[in-house]
Amino acid sequence: MKPAPHPVWRSGLFVPVNVERFLAKAGERGADAIQLDLEDSIAPADKPEARRKVEAAVERLRREARSDILVRINQPLDDAVRDLEAAVLPGVAAIMVTKVEGPDHLRLLDELVSRLEQKRGLPEGGIRFLGLIEAPGPLAQAHAIARATPRLVGLSLGAEDYATAIGGEPTPEVLLMPKQQILQAATAAGLMPMGTISTVADYSDIPAYTEVVRRSAAFGFVGASAIHPAQIPALNAGFSPSPEAVARAERIVAADREAAAQGRGSFALDGKMIDIPIVQRAERLLARARAIAAREGK
């Protein structure tokens, strides 16, 4: 079966499933994905009630929002099983699997989701996984994790938990290497590398955050999660090709066609030599721009 195309998730807004004032406005925020949270934003004593609210929240968002709906589940396994029972529903695009331990962890959850899909008459494999690696041991297995299951569509680093696990602080310097390891593992497996070079915890300085998003996109990341609605515009803009970049990419692709018709594999444009890797980047950028335009209904 041919894998489904990657979704456009430039921005994912975390929303505690049991907080009405956040849920009520979630569909107005402009996020590509609404990430209903059953994990960190829910107190342990409130998790059973939060699970009971998932189905109604999903139905509400399907009516009110254009965003894709994801559900972030807990770890350990007994909590994850209860979360999946609540979250494998029509309208849920993906499960955010926290604290991925290794490829076998994802395969086990894949089997559980498959059984629930079959039991509930949902399309087999229709619910995707977005994996969060949050400790150094699993990070060492990132390439194996990335190939664990066809459900997996993207990988991200849980920056705060990872920094805690290594006894460090979630600064850009500390996170740069593990973030790049996630990027390498994801792209090598054909997945979406998700996240920013820095942490998402500080949303008070939007200009600084905008620069972090710009740098992250330059590294190759394609989207990230937000903990505050103020971050959404920066994510959507920063992970979208600029009009200038689209125009240049169109010129490169057009010039490449002309060069190919003349039997040439490289050519000059604006005083710069253009060869195959540059053309391929231009083609990918245009494909990304088309996918974003389709997402936005343009």
C-alpha positions, 0 to 999 in steps of 0.5 A, spaced: 500 500 500 502 506 497 503 511 504 499 517 504 502 523 503 505 527 509 500 532 512 502 539 512 503 541 520 507 547 520 504 549 527 500 544 532 497 547 538 497 544 545 490 544 548 488 541 554 482 536 553 479 538 559 479 546 559 473 549 556 476 556 555 482 553 551 478 548 547 472 553 545 477 558 542 482 552 539 479 552 532 480 560 531 487 560 532 489 558 525 494 552 527 494 546 522 493 541 527 490 541 534 493 537 539 489 535 544 493 533 550 492 527 555 499 528 558 503 533 561 497 539 562 493 534 565 494 532 573 494 525 574 488 525 578 484 528 572 486 523 567 480 519 567 475 524 566 480 527 561 479 521 557 472 521 557 472 528 554 476 526 548 470 524 544 466 530 545 472 534 544 474 531 537 466 531 535 466 539 536 473 540 533 471 537 527 465 541 526 468 548 528 475 547 526 479 546 519 485 543 523 487 536 523 486 533 530 492 529 534 491 526 541 498 526 545 498 520 550 501 518 556 507 513 558 507 508 561 503 503 557 497 502 562 496 509 561 497 509 554 492 503 553 487 507 556 488 513 552 488 509 546 481 507 547 479 514 548 483 517 542 482 512 536 476 515 533 473 518 527 476 525 525 483 523 529 489 524 524 494 522 529 497 520 536 502 523 539 506 518 542 510 521 548 517 518 551 518 513 545 523 507 548 524 504 542 522 501 535 518 495 539 514 500 543 512 503 537 510 496 534 506 494 540 502 501 540 501 500 532 498 493 534 493 496 539 491 501 534 490 496 529 485 492 533 481 498 535 481 501 528 478 494 526 473 493 532 471 500 530 470 500 523 476 505 521 480 505 515 486 500 517 492 504 518 488 511 517 491 514 524 498 516 524 503 516 529 508 522 531 513 520 535 517 524 541 524 522 543 525 524 550 531 521 553 538 519 550 537 512 550 532 512 545 535 518 541 541 513 540 536 508 537 533 514 533 534 511 526 531 504 528 525 508 531 524 512 525 523 505 521 519 502 526 512 502 523 508 505 517 504 509 521 510 513 523 509 520 519 514 524 523 519 525 529 520 530 534 525 531 540 521 532 547 526 538 549 524 539 556 524 532 558 531 530 554 534 536 557 532 533 564 534 526 562 541 528 561 542 533 567 542 539 563 538 545 561 534 546 554 538 551 551 540 552 544 547 549 545 545 543 549 539 542 544 543 543 537 546 536 537 540 532 539 535 536 534 540 535 528 540 527 530 532 527 530 532 531 523 537 526 520 533 520 522 527 522 520 529 525 513 533 518 512 526 514 513 522 519 509 519 522 515 517 529 517 522 532 522 518 536 527 521 541 532 525 548 533 532 548 534 530 551 541 525 549 546 517 552 545 517 553 553 518 561 552 513 565 548 514 571 551 519 574 546 515 573 539 521 576 535 526 572 538 521 566 537 520 568 530 528 568 529 528 561 532 523 558 527 526 561 521 533 558 523 529 551 524 526 551 517 533 553 514 536 546 518 530 542 515 525 542 520 518 543 517 513 544 523 513 545 531 508 545 536 506 551 540 504 552 547 501 559 546 496 561 540 501 567 540 506 562 537 502 560 531 503 566 526 510 565 527 510 558 525 505 558 519 510 563 516 516 561 518 515 554 516 512 556 509 516 558 503 516 566 502 513 569 495 520 571 493 523 563 494 517 561 490 518 565 485 526 564 484 524 556 485 519 557 479 525 560 475 530 555 477 525 549 474 523 553 468 531 554 466 532 547 468 527 545 463 530 549 457 537 547 459 535 540 459 532 541 452 539 543 450 542 537 453 545 541 458 545 538 466 547 545 469 546 552 467 547 559 470 542 564 473 543 570 476 550 569 476 550 563 480 551 556 477 545 551 478 546 544 478 541 538 480 541 539 487 539 546 487 534 544 482 531 538 486 531 543 492 527 548 488 522 542 486 521 540 493 520 548 495 514 548 490 511 542 492 511 544 499 508 551 497 502 547 493 501 543 499 500 549 503 496 552 498 491 546 498 491 546 506 489 553 506 484 552 501 487 557 496 
